[in-house]
């Protein structure tokens, strides 16, 4: 049985952009209710801490930090067409980034085997100097930068399986080979980034691997991509830590209506990455919540992922071990990245 940390707090429910907004507190309420009524052995709940200004500005500019801080005194602010804040949003965003850093710290120190930060607001669209796509601070980029700076890591893998491309995360490390960014996402779709040709620049050339996908791909397609592209990358790169931007808006009934994943598919992807983490980096695997707007589907999927993390069920194993037909995207990624990784 693994010892799995789960970051949760009712503070995350205080960030509210309006009852009409898809990124609502209900997303976490349903997940938390599932956790309370379905005991999973091996789980330890963690009380988050706020990220410091110094930690946030590892990724974001000082002026941008001040801009978000100023929203704490206002009942509502519009940062862009999709991204709003209330007077509790700044605090929730600090605790979202800080909660993930806390979890990464405990996994790197060996206090926990792995973990999942069930936080909001999400982060992977947030750029250095502006909010985007429901995101205020880029939680996963901040945690990766913290691990590089404070724990001296030199190779961090970020896997982003959200429906939307994580433009902010990609741009944070686009010229930095200390972070390998791998993303599967619907394309062309919001935010419009993430083409095959976006591979990094300078010292980071080749360390951004995008898998832009056509609609309605499902479990077997994602598993095939993981087996044929991601596993070889991990074996070559040998990360010291694997972070996952875990979005569940690829769920088959999600209102975004882009992909056809089921809870078993998310379990399979987690199973593959947990096994690779155990093989390469002592099991150091940490997930953070990004998108996902079908409340029950997201909650059921999160529960399956946690069961895999704790080794409390065999969810996803049969699917993960299958040799499934290759979607067309695999050949395109190989063509672009053969010279970098020999795919």
Rosetta blueprint (number, residue, H / E / L):
1 X L
2 X L
3 X L
4 X E
5 X E
6 X E
7 X E
8 X L
9 X L
10 X H
11 X H
12 X H
13 X H
14 X H
15 X L
16 X L
17 X L
18 X L
19 X L
20 X L
21 X L
22 X L
23 X L
24 X L
25 X L
26 X H
27 X H
28 X H
29 X H
30 X H
31 X H
32 X H
33 X H
34 X H
35 X H
36 X H
37 X H
38 X L
39 X L
40 X L
41 X L
42 X L
43 X E
44 X E
45 X E
46 X E
47 X L
48 X L
49 X L
50 X L
51 X L
52 X L
53 X H
54 X H
55 X H
56 X H
57 X L
58 X L
59 X L
60 X L
61 X L
62 X H
63 X H
64 X H
65 X H
66 X H
67 X H
68 X H
69 X H
70 X H
71 X H
72 X H
73 X H
74 X L
75 X L
76 X L
77 X E
78 X E
79 X L
80 X L
81 X L
82 X L
83 X L
84 X E
85 X E
86 X L
87 X L
88 X L
89 X H
90 X H
91 X H
92 X H
93 X H
94 X H
95 X H
96 X H
97 X H
98 X H
99 X H
100 X H
101 X H
102 X H
103 X H
104 X H
105 X H
106 X H
107 X H
108 X H
109 X L
110 X L
111 X L
112 X L
113 X L
114 X E
115 X E
116 X E
117 X E
118 X L
119 X L
120 X L
121 X L
122 X L
123 X L
124 X L
125 X L
126 X L
127 X L
128 X L
129 X L
130 X L
131 X L
132 X E
133 X L
134 X L
135 X E
136 X L
137 X L
138 X L
139 X H
140 X H
141 X H
142 X H
143 X H
144 X H
145 X H
146 X H
147 X H
148 X H
149 X H
150 X H
151 X L
152 X L
153 X L
154 X L
155 X L
156 X E
157 X E
158 X E
159 X E
160 X E
161 X L
162 X L
163 X L
164 X L
165 X L
166 X L
167 X H
168 X H
169 X H
170 X H
171 X H
172 X H
173 X L
174 X L
175 X L
176 X L
177 X L
178 X L
179 X E
180 X E
181 X E
182 X E
183 X E
184 X E
185 X E
186 X E
187 X L
188 X L
189 X L
190 X L
191 X L
192 X L
193 X L
194 X L
195 X L
196 X L
197 X L
198 X L
199 X L
200 X L
201 X L
202 X H
203 X H
204 X H
205 X L
206 X L
207 X L
208 X E
209 X E
210 X E
211 X E
212 X E
213 X E
214 X L
215 X L
216 X L
217 X L
218 X E
219 X H
220 X H
221 X H
222 X H
223 X H
224 X H
225 X H
226 X H
227 X H
228 X H
229 X H
230 X H
231 X H
232 X H
233 X H
234 X H
235 X H
236 X H
237 X H
238 X L
239 X L
240 X L
241 X E
242 X E
243 X E
244 X E
245 X E
246 X E
247 X L
248 X L
249 X L
250 X L
251 X E
252 X L
253 X L
254 X L
255 X L
256 X L
257 X L
258 X L
259 X L
260 X E
261 X E
262 X L
263 X H
264 X H
265 X H
266 X H
267 X H
268 X H
269 X H
270 X H
271 X H
272 X H
273 X H
274 X H
275 X H
276 X H
277 X H
278 X H
279 X H
280 X H
281 X L
282 X L
283 X L
284 X L
285 X E
286 X E
287 X E
288 X E
289 X E
290 X L
291 X L
292 X L
293 X L
294 X L
295 X H
296 X H
297 X H
298 X H
299 X H
300 X H
301 X H
302 X H
303 X H
304 X H
305 X H
306 X H
307 X H
308 X H
309 X H
310 X H
311 X L
312 X L
313 X L
314 X L
315 X L
316 X L
317 X H
318 X H
319 X H
320 X H
321 X L
322 X L
323 X L
324 X L
325 X L
326 X L
327 X L
328 X H
329 X H
330 X H
331 X H
332 X H
333 X H
334 X H
335 X H
336 X H
337 X H
338 X H
339 X H
340 X H
341 X H
342 X L
343 X L
